[in-house]
């Protein structure tokens, strides 16, 4: 029973409901479903309604089919739909036919209703609906059955197809249109709520898609092609509209839900809201403060709840937007509140706009995440993008006033001569067309009007406070502690020696979170015998596939750490009161600051302290009672008007133990939400147990506004006194550094999940709990996913009391010392590690001596976790099966083919260590993995003795190092690394000193210059983008299987389903504990989940969705024994990855110093002296894999499986160990992991079916045909082709043909000269090999020239186009991502992130968007026009020349890594040649003007040069010898 | 951590030893001064491993990387603090430990290991020198009384720990001086006795009582002891030497090594020896039987006596010059070890069986008959056995033969018999987590585990002390080498 079952809005019933819903039986959590999409609209600026608008929009929808997806049946779509203006004439005609007369437009409303299939239920719903129509003052005019044609709809969708009817109502007494719209809204909400309460069983079947006098939505569970035939209304000539908003959905789920199709009532959303949990909680806390002049109290009650959990993130977003709009705000203003631009760090933003955003942050936290939103209220129509511009949005304006906006250009074929303007939406910008004013309103004009409506700046100035405004407290504030108090505090709050020496010390010395390597092999908190910090039970979630993580360093301008204190107020009526808050620059409070806050004396602020302690006598129920008590106090205090609550554990003493700060915070946060008071106050935490970044993240994630870590300060003071911190710093310095380091860490954690602002992170609960029971979750962390139960309040109390008794021992302690910790290093008294002196020794001994008996001893130590549990699988045992003879079991050789080694890059480990693994895996028929650092082409050829150093699996990671057409061609498998277990959601960095000649060459970069892997793949911000990359790679190597590497987390199964639908052939579910060359310790420990959970969830979900047989499932993460792989197989994996253990066999002794390049056994180092010490042997590695297979085979025989395939997913052969006595983990419930999805026999449980990659009839087949003479004989060919936006990855397959035959060298430049006319689909020219020269006349979409490998690409506008090229977008976002060589000339502008991670392409372009040349490491970019913001962020190599005609480039360039270099004579020559080339290829007027006026014009160029790169180039110049060394070994074939 | 690249730039270096001629003329320690600076450099070689095998290899669980780092940082206070948290007597182990930590050192995989033992000694000596080590009597007393029987390393460690826990501790020693094997077994040239005395003085100052000449079971009633004290810890060592019952064993000149060493230590300490009982190697051909550490001590002592010749023989085959494949890193390697005593001069032979002691007419030893043997491994049983090599029999002149072939078990007669404690099959005292079959009687050290190293004895004393403390108080604040205090039941 929950402790909060009585008071508040959550009844225990509801609790059970939510819990059941969340829990279900397996691991699949429906609330984690994601979707992503294509969207767009067509509007006529003049407001002229026509049928053509609808027709065109439907055509456009069809052409975005590739952005949607279908499930296991190809005729069941994920959802598609269209929103149009009410077709009054059409309805009038139809009504007449049915027998009722419609009043004139604007005097009635139309509801589009999904009724249940069941007739009785349907009539019951209708009955109620009719009642409410009447109750709300409407007259029911009539119902109209919507004619539908479901012949083409797939069976799954058909099974739940609703009955669709339109209901027509008119107000009994006349209403003005706005009132009418509001009342229809109330009717819809109220009727739906009531019907759901009366008939809960219709929750999924009864739904009103729209109810308005202005707009109507036609949508459903369809593919984009099915909308048109399904709704015959839409092809009636009388059906007209001036606006048509469309949406094509790509969902990770296949469980059909008609109502989740889009558009919703106001928006069509492409993207994902990462902060949804927090947004919903905050909304709940604001709802009670609502007052409105437009809605009466009664009406507000009828509307409640305004948004709910039964919807997708987009659905909830729409609900809140709708409420704000009908509550009196204009749609753009409401959107500016919900998705503000990145304003905090924007120095160029006008003050009125900043004031607007700053003021509104008190009303609404950003709904953060990638978003491209098309919206309309029936009069205004427009589109907006998130602050980071993570979704594409292109627009075209025609001379007849038609405005076309879509995720892609060219989705609708148009007469190019009519184009007035082509553009793309920029990050945070809005495009609005006002159909009443017949014009487009620019972002500047629109926002200026909105921002100046109220005196926001004045309100802020008069009311807003900062900490500096508050008087200093009178009492003396102390930071240090005497030795005894410090020791006591340390024990009380669970400090270990490691916390001092490995966390706090380094955090100050290094000014950031400390770095570690090799992953983690310690028990999960839920399994550890050592008392844990409560935060250790919470695992950070992170972005993968469905949304991108952010780079918090290179894209710092979009990030913010601001926090604020005070109570919120009514958000509907803006006034000066809303500006009454205390602004904090960041959430880490000094002791002085918290003293100020505690003693605040101010008319607007009332602060009070709640003592979070509980009686430490060890009796059951003490903690729970204390939690109840503090929640009650909090409630009473807020009711008395306290708008700042300080939750403090300082009152702990010998009798009272501190309540873990996270528990106290979560409990009060949720209690206040439940009682409707949360919005009226803010929570400040004063806690001794907060020290690591993760502790702060959990506190803030569960509702805290600010935190004072006083014990951390005292500890730092002590370290300083002891001389462990550089003496040049004062304590003030150290505290400031610590605060900064925590801030940086928080940014990293937020950015991992793609959240940019701390305000949105606050309360967003982006964690999965592991080992906490449902009572605690419900009381303190409601809504947090927790799937395997575990400890309750008493358990948490127990762990706290252990620490308390160390602080207040019953007898004097002879040797008072902190415990060692032993988490980051093995220690005798420390945390248990799977790899420890014994197991390392046994494994190395067994494999070097080829002794299976010794291996068995090793396996027993790893497997037998009765005394000391370490992994979830350690708690599992096999059920007795009916054994078969071992001779009947498939052979060791067969089993060994299923082994893969983990991805480790050449660079993170030495060539010796890397190639040993490759040879071993090639010998046994398994797969080694190149890792993300490329691969030396000399390894592609077999050795004389038959050995092969080629890695069968080639990885494609976010850095795209060395990913060329030739590299891709040399693989059996291409693996897209979406995340890495040790640091999911983070990028990486290879410091310059590690990039030697060899690594630099393989990575196509400059030796000595550091390399950055960005956190996201810049061509994957969403699931349909991944589908695109899979398509690209499949084109680049048709023989290779495409593997997508994911990291285990709640919802990974849902993502895996999406990935399967995106046509991956294999999916790797990686555990959180995998190794790494370097990663923040906090990520190694706290991000991601064990593979047991992720694998089981993925298998269950894939089976449920009938997708399992389309993909091979792999898993990895600390796999060491036959038992491990047997369990993995039973949970659903058919292949297994082993990395760390394989390295141990090669000699690794887990130094955990990989990041320092000092590996003493020559494995994780590039130091030639240390590499000589490498002593690993291919034979030893093979021995190990053979032992594993033998071990596996014995288990198979015992369980009665003859083949691995028949064993996959047979989870019934597993059980939880019955003899578990440990008080803590015997409470765990593994049944969700061991759940078996029941399906009929036709559903495949392992990979059986080949994916249809849709590459059979693509344009490249034609190109290859035409290029035959070139491919076969090397003859020049040329031809012309028509192209449309569904022609994607054009040239990629052709390039693969070149690479297969002509290897890295390719064909001579321009051998294949092809011209295209039209709108090219995504990835035009991707991985284009040397020898192709493509000229595109028209325009291109995103990922133009991705991975270009020597080819030449030219783009010019259509011959009929009349617009000015250099002011119009002609190429989409993320062009030349990861390109390694080639040339390009673009007559026009390109979008965001031009040449991101380019390492060799030379390109000329006439203007680009934000983040140009990001992470570039080589190549040459010439921009002849404007650039967006944040140019050259993370650019470590290559050169850019920007023609700065407007003299404003300086402010747009991120100068962190680059400088403006002097342009030499030689440079000018190169530059002039390139501009000349550009002119000759494109006839560019811009180029012509510059060339004609060269002497003057050339002075306007700015040369952007990375500082490090320049230094290295200069060094090389002085040392020509090393330059000569840079020979291209890849050139094994020479063209003659 | 210490210097991350230290091991790449610095090689192992140990203090030099005094000239052989000079050192065999006295009983003082062999090593010459080694500058602090050099020690710090040695500490810089520590790699601060992710898995510190040294820390695992050390029977005490010394947290070696941590004190190495502290030394590297020149923070000797912290270094001693870390070291003393696991080891009560680093000044002993720093001198005489065979250093299994160094065999387990990760650097030892392909390079000379870190000079851990030297660093340990340096920390201890620096701590004494700089006055960090002061008597620290417990602030409160529990009122419980504990008797420790035997003042060897195990007894001393148990005493020190139990005193820290606030109990009244009395140590009973049958000899006239405190130290047990440290005092009477190990020659001064390896461990000068002021080192032991310094520690004992410190312990006395902390409140521990030492009763010498108190032979429990003889002049002290064992049963009464058990009644008078709340707990008794038996740390009498494994004192019964293994004999070699061959022909001529009874001859004058055939002695147990321990008798020889014991007497010499007393002599060096200034005790007077009964002339007729004196065992001297002076002007004799000495044969040391047994190739272990005790044998080596006999070699060193004989040389200091100015023996005519010294020969050491061993039954087993000669071990390999370097680490054998049978004992790969991080195991204690089977390999040839040359001690400082060996350096001072002696013949060493392996695979030799002693067949007979030959005496002269007066019953004095004059020669020993030896034979070479060959070891063979039985392929089926896996057991090793030897055969004599025909024709290799020979006699060598010998006037003093010292039996250094180990100890069998503790002395049963007297205390153990009187108390009636249960014994194991091997004759050691049987225990359950250091507790004997008698409730308040505990056992530690060689008396429990059989003959072993000093470092093991200290570990035993510490762990037994914790068991005693728990027995008396219900819980213990003392440290255990493997148990974190953060572990919950």
Interface residues (C-beta under 8 A of the other chain):
Chain A: X494 X496 X497 X518 X529 X530 X531 X722 X723 X798 X799 X802 X803 X806 X809 X810 X811 X812 X813 X814 X815 X817 X819 X820 X822 X824 X825 X826 X827 X828 X829 X830 X833 X835 X836 X837 X840 X841 X844 X845 X848 X1147 X1149 X1150 X1151 X1152 X1153 X1156 X1158 X1160 X1161 X1167 X1169 X1170 X1173 X1175 X1223 X1224
Chain B: X4 X5 X7 X8 X47 X48 X49 X50 X51 X52 X53 X55 X56 X57 X61 X63 X65 X66 X73 X75 X78 X81 X84 X85 X104 X106 X107 X109 X110 X111 X138 X139 X140 X142 X161 X164 X165 X166 X328 X330 X331 X473 X475 X477 X478 X479 X480 X481 X482 X483 X484 X485 X486 X487 X488 X489
